[in-house]
Amino acid sequence: MKCVFVQARYYLNRGTRSDFYQRFRDNNIREFSRSEDGNLEYEIYLPLDSDDDVCILEKWKDTESQKQHMQTLHYAILSELKAKYVKKVEIKKAWLEEIPAETSVAL
């Protein structure tokens, strides 16, 4: 199955990662995103190579699902958080084909 994979790295203003992460969690952005039709995965990570960045990894069943995500209230809240805390965003988007578990062992 092919799906849309999005990797977003937020370069936060120095010393604000804890506040950003707490507000992200308080607004249940991950949970609301995960409950959307077409969402296959939505996770936030704290990169080991920086004390000021966060990464969000998303998988969507198709482009339309990912576009609908950007019309939700929780996405609007995330956009407000980005306006307050983020100085730069780096986004990578690709089609991902998952390998069935039984064949991945042979790789």
C-alpha positions as CSV (number, residue, x, y, z in Angstrom):
1,M,0.0,0.0,0.0
2,K,1.3,3.4,-0.9
3,C,0.7,6.4,1.4
4,V,1.7,10.0,1.9
5,F,4.6,10.5,4.3
6,V,5.3,14.0,5.7
7,Q,8.3,14.9,7.9
8,A,8.1,18.4,9.4
9,R,11.0,19.8,11.4
10,Y,10.2,22.9,13.4
11,Y,13.2,25.0,14.3
12,L,11.9,26.6,17.5
13,N,13.0,29.9,19.1
14,R,15.8,29.1,21.6
15,G,14.6,27.8,24.9
16,T,10.9,27.4,23.9
17,R,10.7,23.7,23.1
18,S,9.3,22.7,26.5
19,D,6.5,25.4,26.2
20,F,5.7,24.4,22.6
21,Y,5.6,20.7,23.4
22,Q,3.4,21.3,26.5
23,R,0.9,23.4,24.5
24,F,1.0,20.8,21.7
25,R,0.0,18.1,24.2
26,D,-2.5,20.3,26.1
27,N,-4.4,20.9,22.8
28,N,-4.4,17.1,22.0
29,I,-3.1,17.8,18.5
30,R,-1.6,14.3,18.1
31,E,-4.8,12.6,19.3
32,F,-7.1,14.7,17.1
33,S,-4.8,14.2,14.1
34,R,-4.7,10.4,14.7
35,S,-8.5,10.3,14.9
36,E,-8.9,11.9,11.4
37,D,-10.2,9.7,8.6
38,G,-7.2,8.8,6.5
39,N,-4.5,9.2,9.1
40,L,-2.3,6.2,9.5
41,E,0.3,7.7,11.8
42,Y,1.0,11.0,13.6
43,E,3.9,11.3,16.0
44,I,6.0,14.1,17.5
45,Y,9.7,13.5,18.3
46,L,12.4,15.5,20.1
47,P,15.5,15.2,17.9
48,L,18.7,14.2,19.7
49,D,20.8,16.7,17.8
50,S,19.0,19.8,19.0
51,D,17.5,21.2,22.2
52,D,15.4,23.6,20.3
53,D,13.7,21.5,17.5
54,V,10.8,19.1,17.2
55,C,9.9,16.7,14.4
56,I,6.5,15.6,13.4
57,L,6.1,12.4,11.3
58,E,2.8,11.8,9.5
59,K,1.4,9.1,7.3
60,W,-1.8,9.6,5.3
61,K,-3.7,7.2,3.1
62,D,-3.8,9.7,0.3
63,T,-3.1,13.4,-0.6
64,E,-6.8,14.3,-0.1
65,S,-6.7,13.1,3.5
66,Q,-3.6,15.1,4.2
67,K,-5.1,18.2,2.6
68,Q,-8.3,17.8,4.8
69,H,-6.1,17.7,7.8
70,M,-5.0,21.2,7.1
71,Q,-8.6,22.4,7.3
72,T,-9.2,21.2,10.9
73,L,-9.4,23.3,14.1
74,H,-6.5,21.5,15.7
75,Y,-4.3,22.3,12.6
76,A,-5.3,26.0,13.1
77,I,-4.2,25.7,16.7
78,L,-0.9,24.2,15.6
79,S,-0.5,27.1,13.1
80,E,-1.0,29.5,16.0
81,L,1.7,27.7,18.0
82,K,4.0,27.8,15.0
83,A,3.5,31.5,14.6
84,K,4.5,32.0,18.3
85,Y,7.3,29.5,18.7
86,V,8.8,28.5,15.4
87,K,11.4,30.5,13.5
88,K,11.7,28.0,10.5
89,V,9.9,25.0,9.2
90,E,11.5,22.3,7.0
91,I,9.0,19.9,5.3
92,K,9.7,16.8,3.3
93,K,6.8,15.0,1.6
94,A,7.0,11.7,-0.3
95,W,5.0,8.6,-1.3
96,L,5.9,5.7,0.9
97,E,5.3,2.1,0.1
98,E,5.1,-0.1,3.1
99,I,6.7,-3.5,3.0
100,P,4.6,-6.4,4.5
101,A,6.1,-7.7,7.7
102,E,6.7,-11.2,6.3
103,T,8.9,-9.9,3.5
104,S,10.8,-7.3,5.5
105,V,12.7,-10.0,7.4
106,A,14.4,-11.1,4.2
107,L,15.7,-7.6,3.5
